[in-house]
Amino acid sequence: MFSTAEMTLLSRNRTSMKYLLSSLIIIAFFLNSCEKDQNRKLLGGYFKYSINGKETIINDEVGINSNVFDCTFKGDSVLTINVSKIYEGAGFIVKSDSIKDGTYVLDNANKAYYTNPLDQKRYYTNDKFKGTLNIKKGTFEAKELLYTLEGTFNFQAVDTVTGKNFNVVNGSFLMERTTFH
């Protein structure tokens, strides 16, 4: 059979193999968890809308320098959303006594805009070209942090000089990363 030295060596190898196998299982678990978390971040925030049947989706993608994905809540009365991808984008500046879940008219007072990638101009809502913003799920934490904002929107935006306008429809968004001022 085996000598005492060989038995000791086999026992040590078996123990080392157990530790190695346990370590590999733990590493695989953490790698899988990190991958899921990264996917959540990549797919978590989005801003989408359609113009003339063409859908645009702008994701809150970490490391994509061409994407701007910003939501700012100032005090409890001004909400600014600014989202763009390369030269196309949209956003809102909403002013109210208290921003909370509900419907806001987009016009001259509460502005929405669309940036056309072809001419790189911003087209705004006004008293004639209007829209609506529905905040259906907002987390407003005691002036400390706005960390979730979800809603829908539709609006018409115009260049008042040329009269060129865009109908922005089927808009929806989920903002998870935000800034508080």
C-alpha positions, 0 to 999 in steps of 0.5 A: 500500500502507501507509506505514511509520507505518501498518505500525508501527501495524498491527504494534503493534495486532497485538502488543497483540491477542496480549497481550490474547488471551493475558491473556483466556485466562489469566484464563479459566483462573484463573476456571475453576480458582477455580470448581472449587476453590469447588465442592470446598469446598462439596461436600467436607465433609458429614454425613448421616443418616436418621430415619423415612425423612427424609434430612438432609444438612448440608454444610460450606458456606462463608458459611452462618451457620446451619450448624455444622460442627466436628470437634475432636481433643484430644490423641490420646484425644478426638474431638468432632464437632458438626454442625447446620443451623438447629435440627437436628443430631447429633454425637459425643464419643468417648474412647479411649486412641488414636483411630484407624480402627475401630469405636466403641460409642456409649453412655454412655461414647462419646456420640452425640446428635441435636437435634430441630428441633421441640422443640430438645432433644438426645437422647443415647445411653446404656447402653440406647439405643446405636449404632456409629461406624465411622471408616474413613479418618482422617488423624491427623498426629503431634498436629499436624493432623487434616485428613480424617475419614470414616466411618459411624454409626447410633444410637438417642438418647433423652430419659430424662425423657420416653422419647421416642427417635429411631433415627438410621440410614444416617449417613455423614460426611466432615470435611475442615476440622478443629481441633486442640487 
